[in-house]
Amino acid sequence: MSETLQNSRSSKLLTCSVISSLLLLASVSVAYTGLVKVAYGATYYYLGNGVQPNTYYTYRIQEHDTAQGQPFLMTVYFKNFNSTGNYWVAPTTVVFQGQVLNGTLHLSGLDLTPLGSSKIPPQMRDYISGYKSSLAWLSAFVPKPGLSLSAPYWGKIAAIGGSPIAPAGPATVTVPAGTFPTTLVTWHYGVDNNIWVTPSMPYPIKAQTFAATTGGNPPTQFAFDLQATGQGQPPTPKSQIIAPKPPITIQTARGTYFIELVAWQPLTIPAGKPTQFGILFKDSQQNVLNDVSYSVKATQSNQTVYDVHDQHAADGTGVQTITFPKAGPINMVVSVDAVAGTPSGEFVESSTFNLVAAPASGK
């Protein structure tokens, strides 16, 4: 009887010990899981992390193949999340040289890339392509669930040579929207390329990257910075005519040349009076060219107001004096016809400048 009682007590003690051990393991497991979640949320990054419904983000974007590399503003408003389709409903506004375009993007819940169901007008497509190649460029490397901000390697671009894309450590960056603690993501290909990210924002705060070249001064591939952010649907701006100011540099479509309107006088282009334009021609590495033959054509309301050919810029600089008959938008195309006697060929090497003539004084 005494032996049976002793065995029973030993059994109870063993059972209690096992239960205590299991409870301890469970608590450790819960604590460990919690630590993992905290660490994950604090150190991992993916495009779209931190996004909340009813918030907007405005960026100034410059992308090599969009609007001839000229900057534009884009505001993305995350209205709500469609859980059935796994995408964000995001009314989006683009402002370029006073023109306002509106559409609604459906942004993937995986990486914020636009889906085919997005509703955008045809004239907005070029800017959405620019969005994918700038704000959403990191989606190819860090879709949800993302990668660690302390990882030694995020990936590598397709160009041969150069260093891999990787986080380089903490960095504080200031943009028009404010000052932010970020992690600098960088890679080197001829020059340093930098993107500043933070897990609390769906897009990077800032970027400055360059086209892959073998020498010289590489052109900007894409660059952007956060202009504003807030809650609620932002007001839609109204279209207006904005007169650009010199200098304006635009690369030709194939990237062979840069054409720059260095200056014009008077600074406000007057209707009905002559304006003198200074033009500079540079190669793909932005070195000044010599012995350039070029043409200039200017139109207003689809009517040609100036058209000259076989102009010569011996030292890479040219001067043209043009009188625009009326106030309003100007479309000015400058073409490189030949360099050092070698013709450009069948492909037209040209840059298009959108300018504005002001009403003459007293009108």
C-alpha positions in Angstrom: 0.0 0.0 0.0 2.8 2.4 1.0 4.7 1.5 -2.3 1.6 2.2 -4.3 1.1 5.6 -2.6 4.8 6.5 -3.3 4.5 5.6 -7.0 1.3 7.7 -7.2 3.1 10.7 -5.7 6.1 10.2 -8.0 3.8 10.1 -11.0 2.1 13.3 -10.0 5.4 15.0 -9.5 6.6 13.9 -12.9 3.3 15.0 -14.5 3.6 18.4 -12.9 7.3 18.7 -14.0 6.3 17.9 -17.6 3.5 20.4 -17.6 5.7 23.0 -16.1 8.3 22.3 -18.7 5.8 22.5 -21.5 4.4 25.8 -20.2 7.9 27.2 -20.0 8.7 26.1 -23.5 5.4 27.6 -24.7 6.1 30.9 -23.0 9.6 30.9 -24.5 8.2 30.1 -27.9 5.6 32.9 -27.7 8.3 35.3 -26.5 10.6 34.2 -29.3 7.8 34.5 -31.9 7.1 38.0 -30.6 10.8 39.0 -30.9 10.9 37.6 -34.4 7.8 39.7 -35.4 9.3 42.8 -33.8 12.6 42.2 -35.6 10.9 41.5 -38.9 8.8 44.6 -38.7 11.8 46.8 -37.7 14.4 45.5 -40.1 12.7 44.1 -43.2 11.6 46.3 -46.2 9.3 45.8 -49.1 7.6 48.2 -51.5 4.3 49.0 -50.0 5.3 48.5 -46.4 3.6 50.9 -44.0 0.9 52.0 -46.4 -2.4 52.9 -44.9 -5.8 53.6 -46.5 -6.8 57.3 -47.0 -3.2 58.5 -47.3 -1.5 60.3 -50.2 2.1 60.8 -51.3 3.3 63.4 -53.8 6.7 63.0 -55.5 8.7 65.0 -58.0 10.0 62.4 -60.5 12.6 62.5 -63.3 12.9 59.4 -65.4 15.1 59.1 -68.4 12.5 57.8 -70.9 9.5 59.8 -69.6 8.7 63.3 -70.9 12.2 63.5 -72.5 13.7 63.2 -69.0 12.0 66.3 -67.7 10.6 66.3 -64.1 6.9 65.9 -63.3 4.8 65.7 -60.2 2.8 62.6 -59.3 0.4 62.2 -56.4 -0.8 58.7 -55.4 -3.8 58.5 -53.1 -4.3 55.1 -51.4 -8.1 55.3 -51.1 -8.8 51.7 -50.0 -7.7 48.1 -50.3 -9.6 45.6 -52.5 -9.1 42.4 -50.5 -10.8 40.3 -53.2 -8.4 41.4 -56.0 -5.5 42.0 -53.6 -4.8 45.6 -54.8 -5.0 49.2 -53.7 -7.5 51.5 -55.3 -5.3 54.6 -55.9 -6.6 57.7 -57.7 -3.5 59.3 -59.2 -2.7 62.7 -60.5 0.2 63.8 -62.8 1.2 67.4 -63.3 3.7 68.3 -66.1 4.4 71.8 -67.2 1.0 73.0 -65.9 -1.0 70.1 -67.6 -3.0 67.9 -65.1 -3.8 64.3 -65.9 -6.0 62.1 -63.7 -6.6 58.3 -63.5 -7.1 55.5 -61.1 -4.3 52.9 -60.5 -4.9 49.4 -59.2 -1.6 48.8 -57.3 -0.7 45.2 -56.5 -0.7 44.4 -52.8 2.5 42.4 -53.4 4.7 45.2 -54.7 2.7 48.3 -55.7 3.1 47.7 -59.5 0.1 48.8 -61.6 -2.3 46.1 -62.7 -4.0 45.8 -66.1 -7.3 46.8 -64.5 -6.1 50.3 -63.8 -8.2 53.1 -65.4 -5.9 55.7 -66.9 -6.3 57.9 -70.0 -4.0 57.2 -73.0 -2.0 60.5 -72.5 -1.1 59.3 -68.9 0.5 56.0 -69.9 3.9 57.4 -70.5 4.0 58.7 -66.9 2.7 55.4 -65.5 5.6 53.8 -67.3 7.9 56.3 -65.6 6.3 55.4 -62.3 7.2 51.7 -62.8 10.8 52.6 -63.7 11.3 55.0 -60.7 9.1 54.8 -57.7 8.3 51.1 -58.2 11.8 50.2 -59.5 12.7 48.3 -56.3 9.7 46.0 -56.7 11.9 43.7 -58.7 14.2 43.2 -55.7 12.0 43.6 -52.6 8.4 42.5 -53.2 6.4 41.4 -50.1 7.5 39.9 -47.6 10.7 41.8 -48.4 14.4 41.6 -47.5 16.4 42.6 -44.4 17.7 46.1 -44.2 20.9 44.6 -42.8 21.3 42.0 -45.6 24.6 42.1 -47.4 23.0 41.6 -50.8 19.6 42.5 -52.4 20.4 41.6 -56.0 22.2 42.9 -59.1 21.1 44.9 -62.1 21.3 43.3 -65.6 24.2 45.5 -66.7 27.6 43.7 -66.7 30.0 44.9 -64.1 29.4 47.1 -61.1 28.5 46.2 -57.5 25.4 44.5 -56.2 22.4 46.4 -54.8 22.6 46.3 -51.0 21.7 48.3 -47.9 24.6 50.4 -46.7 23.4 51.5 -43.3 21.4 54.2 -41.6 21.2 57.7 -43.2 19.2 60.8 -42.4 17.8 62.5 -45.5 15.9 65.8 -46.0 13.4 66.3 -48.7 10.6 68.9 -49.2 8.3 66.7 -47.1 10.6 66.8 -44.1 13.6 65.0 -42.6 13.5 61.2 -42.3 15.7 58.5 -40.7 16.3 56.0 -43.5 18.5 53.2 -44.7 20.6 54.0 -47.7 20.4 51.4 -50.5 23.2 51.7 -52.9 25.2 50.2 -55.8 28.1 51.4 -57.9 28.3 51.3 -61.7 30.8 54.0 -62.8 29.2 56.3 -60.1 27.3 55.7 -56.9 23.5 55.2 -57.2 21.5 55.8 -54.1 17.9 55.1 -52.8 16.8 56.1 -49.3 14.1 53.8 -47.8 12.2 53.5 -44.5 9.8 50.7 -43.5 7.3 53.3 -42.4 6.7 54.5 -45.9 5.4 52.6 -48.9 7.8 54.2 -51.4 11.4 55.2 -50.9 11.9 58.8 -49.7 14.4 59.8 -52.3 16.5 58.4 -55.2 19.3 59.5 -57.4 20.4 57.0 -60.0 22.3 57.2 -63.3 22.3 55.4 -66.6 25.0 52.7 -67.1 27.8 54.2 -69.2 31.4 53.4 -69.7 32.8 56.9 -69.0 32.1 60.6 -68.8 29.2 62.1 -66.9 26.3 59.6 -67.0 22.8 61.0 -67.5 20.1 60.6 -64.8 18.3 57.2 -65.1 15.7 58.2 -62.5 15.5 60.5 -59.5 12.7 61.4 -57.2 12.0 62.9 -53.8 9.0 63.1 -51.5 7.3 66.5 -51.8 4.3 65.9 -49.4 2.3 63.3 -47.6 -0.9 63.4 -45.6 -4.3 61.9 -44.8 -7.5 62.4 -46.8 -7.9 62.8 -50.5 -5.7 65.7 -51.7 -7.3 68.5 -53.8 -6.9 68.0 -57.6 -4.8 70.8 -59.1 -6.1 72.8 -62.1 -4.3 72.8 -65.4 -2.4 76.0 -66.1 0.2 77.3 -68.5 3.6 77.5 -66.8 6.4 79.2 -68.7 9.7 77.2 -68.2 13.0 78.9 -67.5 16.4 78.2 -69.0 18.6 76.3 -69.1 16.7 73.2 -70.3 18.7 70.1 -71.4 17.0 67.2 -73.2 18.6 64.1 -74.5 17.7 62.8 -78.0 15.5 59.7 -78.2 18.4 57.3 -78.8 20.6 58.9 -76.2 23.2 59.9 -78.7 23.2 63.6 -78.0 22.1 66.2 -75.4 20.7 69.5 -76.7 20.5 72.4 -74.3 18.7 75.7 -74.6 21.3 77.6 -72.6 19.4 80.8 -72.4 17.0 83.1 -74.2 16.5 86.8 -74.2 14.2 88.3 -73.1 13.5 85.7 -70.4 9.8 86.1 -70.8 9.2 85.2 -74.5 7.0 88.0 -76.0 4.5 87.5 -78.7 5.1 89.5 -81.8 8.7 90.4 -80.8 12.0 88.6 -81.5 13.5 86.3 -78.9 17.2 85.1 -79.2 17.9 81.5 -78.2 21.4 80.1 -77.3 21.8 76.4 -78.1 24.5 74.0 -77.0 25.2 70.5 -78.4 26.8 67.7 -76.4 27.5 64.1 -76.9 26.1 61.2 -74.8 28.8 61.8 -72.1 27.8 65.5 -72.1 31.1 66.7 -73.8 30.6 69.7 -76.1 30.5 68.8 -79.7 32.3 70.6 -82.6 31.2 71.1 -86.2 27.5 70.4 -85.8 24.9 70.9 -88.5 21.4 71.3 -87.2 17.8 72.3 -87.9 15.2 74.2 -85.9 11.4 74.1 -86.3 8.9 75.9 -84.1 5.1 75.6 -84.2 2.2 77.2 -82.5 -1.3 75.5 -82.6 0.1 73.0 -85.1 1.2 75.8 -87.5 4.8 76.3 -88.4 6.1 79.7 -87.4 9.9 79.0 -87.9 11.7 76.4 -90.0 15.5 76.5 -90.8 17.9 73.9 -91.9 21.7 73.6 -92.6 22.6 75.7 -89.5 26.2 75.4 -88.4 27.5 75.3 -84.8 31.3 75.2 -85.3 32.1 75.2 -81.6 29.0 73.4 -80.5 27.0 76.6 -79.9 24.3 78.1 -82.0 22.1 81.2 -81.9 18.6 81.5 -83.4 16.3 84.6 -83.3 12.6 83.7 -83.6 9.4 85.9 -83.5 6.3 84.1 -82.3 3.2 85.6 -83.8 0.9 85.0 -80.8 0.8 84.2 -77.1 0.5 80.6 -76.0 2.3 77.3 -76.1 5.3 76.8 -78.4 6.6 73.5 -79.7 10.3 73.9 -80.6 12.2 70.9 -82.2 16.0 71.1 -82.5 17.6 68.4 -84.7 21.2 67.2 -85.1 21.6 66.6 -88.8 25.4 65.8 -88.8 28.5 66.0 -86.7 31.9 66.5 -88.2 30.4 65.9 -91.6 28.8 62.5 -90.6 25.0 62.5 -91.1 22.7 61.3 -88.3 21.2 58.8 -90.8 17.6 57.8 -91.2 16.8 58.1 -87.4 16.1 61.8 -86.5 18.2 62.9 -83.5 16.1 65.7 -82.0 14.9 67.2 -78.8 11.5 68.9 -78.3 11.2 71.9 -76.1 7.8 73.1 -74.8 7.9 76.8 -74.3 5.4 79.6 -73.8 5.0 83.0 -75.4 3.5 85.7 -73.2 1.1 88.4 -74.5 2.8 91.5 -75.8 2.9 94.4 -73.4 -0.3 96.4 -73.3 -2.4 93.5 -74.7 
